[in-house]
Each structure stands twice: as structure tokens, then as C-alpha cells.
Amino acid sequence: MSKFQRPWRLPGSRKGTSLIEFSFLVPWYIFLFVGAWDFGFYSYSLIALQDGTRTAAVNASQNSTLAADSTTACTYVLAALQGLPNFGSAVTTCTAAPLTVTATYGATAGPDGGPQVTVTSTLVTPQLFAVPGLAPGQTTISRTVTMRVRG
């Protein structure tokens, strides 16, 4: 017997152990991939909703006539959300779930005492995969932007 051979291990006795170890880890890899995928949808929805709400508030702050117009604010928010892969073009109104947009004028005065408009958007996101006990089926995102009304 050579000094490099180990008498306690038979040659070829480790065949298949890599496959067994891989099969134990595959569910965890899939779970991590699905979680990252779902978090990506959530993050993209969050950014798109913030962008749409900010755009609607900038438009509403142009004058006092546009400040209380929730329909126009809805149009701007819908335009920002149309690029979402899990939102689509099926939603056309902003009065009920999954999307609610409201524009409020003059409810509060700004720091300088001038009028301001507040646009609030709420989105109930569809979730790709619900994990019982860990992640609920849907997540609600809400964004509020307040701007001073010009003129």
C-alpha cells in the first residue's frame, strides 16, 4: 500500500454526495431567488408610485384650479404606473383598490402661510408569491407629496 492511499476509505465511496448536497440546497436557492424577485417588484412599484405622485403634485401646484383636481392627478399617477410589469393597463380609475389618488387643496397652510396642495397615492401591490407566516399576499404602499400652490 502506498503512503497516499487511505485504508479507511474505499475508492469511489464519495460518488453522489455532491448531488445529495445540491438537492438539500435547491429549495433554499429557489426561496432566495423568489424573494429577491418579489422584492424587486415591490421596489419598482415604490419608485414608480413616488414618481407619479410627485409629478401629479407638480402639476397640481400650477394654480388653484388644478390643485383640487384628483382626476388629473390620477392621470399622472396612472401614466407612471403603466410601466410596471405586474400592474398593466387594466386599472383606469383611481377611486378604489388597487389604486387610490386624492388631491387636497388648502387643507393646511405652508410654512410661509401660503396655500398648498397635497397629493396622496395608495397602491395595493400584487405579490408574486405569498409565503405564509413570512410575507402576506399583498402589500400596501402609500406616498404623500405636499407642494406650495403658485399664484
Solvent accessible surface area in square Angstrom, and as a share of the most:
residue,aa,sasa,rsa
1,M,174,0.77
2,S,57,0.37
3,K,177,0.75
4,F,171,0.71
5,Q,118,0.53
6,R,127,0.46
7,P,89,0.56
8,W,191,0.67
9,R,107,0.39
10,L,133,0.66
11,P,133,0.84
12,G,48,0.46
13,S,68,0.44
14,R,148,0.54
15,K,171,0.73
16,G,42,0.41
17,T,48,0.28
18,S,86,0.56
19,L,128,0.64
20,I,97,0.49
21,E,103,0.46
22,F,117,0.49
23,S,63,0.41
24,F,146,0.61
25,L,84,0.42
26,V,45,0.26
27,P,81,0.51
28,W,162,0.57
29,Y,118,0.45
30,I,102,0.52
31,F,84,0.35
32,L,119,0.59
33,F,128,0.54
34,V,32,0.18
35,G,40,0.38
36,A,69,0.53
37,W,126,0.44
38,D,18,0.09
39,F,133,0.55
40,G,38,0.36
41,F,38,0.16
42,Y,74,0.28
43,S,31,0.20
44,Y,107,0.41
45,S,1,0.01
46,L,46,0.23
47,I,114,0.58
48,A,11,0.09
49,L,0,0.00
50,Q,50,0.22
51,D,66,0.34
52,G,0,0.00
53,T,0,0.00
54,R,113,0.41
55,T,58,0.34
56,A,0,0.00
57,A,0,0.00
58,V,59,0.34
59,N,27,0.14
60,A,2,0.02
61,S,2,0.01
62,Q,71,0.32
63,N,65,0.33
64,S,54,0.35
65,T,114,0.66
66,L,52,0.26
67,A,0,0.00
68,A,64,0.49
69,D,45,0.23
70,S,41,0.26
71,T,103,0.60
72,T,38,0.22
73,A,2,0.02
74,C,15,0.09
75,T,83,0.48
76,Y,78,0.30
77,V,0,0.00
78,L,20,0.10
79,A,71,0.55
80,A,30,0.23
81,L,0,0.00
82,Q,71,0.31
83,G,54,0.52
84,L,7,0.03
85,P,93,0.58
86,N,44,0.23
87,F,21,0.09
88,G,33,0.31
89,S,87,0.56
90,A,94,0.73
91,V,27,0.16
92,T,103,0.60
93,T,82,0.47
94,C,7,0.04
95,T,118,0.68
96,A,65,0.50
97,A,80,0.62
98,P,48,0.30
99,L,0,0.00
100,T,50,0.29
101,V,6,0.04
102,T,65,0.38
103,A,11,0.09
104,T,61,0.36
105,Y,81,0.31
106,G,45,0.43
107,A,75,0.58
108,T,83,0.48
109,A,68,0.52
110,G,12,0.11
111,P,150,0.94
112,D,92,0.48
113,G,55,0.53
114,G,8,0.08
115,P,56,0.35
116,Q,26,0.12
117,V,0,0.00
118,T,33,0.19
119,V,0,0.00
120,T,42,0.25
121,S,0,0.00
122,T,39,0.22
123,L,2,0.01
124,V,34,0.19
125,T,8,0.04
126,P,61,0.39
127,Q,44,0.20
128,L,79,0.39
129,F,101,0.42
130,A,62,0.48
131,V,43,0.25
132,P,129,0.81
133,G,89,0.86
134,L,128,0.64
135,A,30,0.23
136,P,94,0.59
137,G,38,0.37
138,Q,113,0.50
139,T,46,0.27
140,T,87,0.51
141,I,6,0.03
142,S,56,0.36
143,R,78,0.28
144,T,80,0.47
145,V,21,0.12
146,T,65,0.38
147,M,63,0.28
148,R,127,0.46
149,V,2,0.01
150,R,138,0.50
151,G,111,1.06
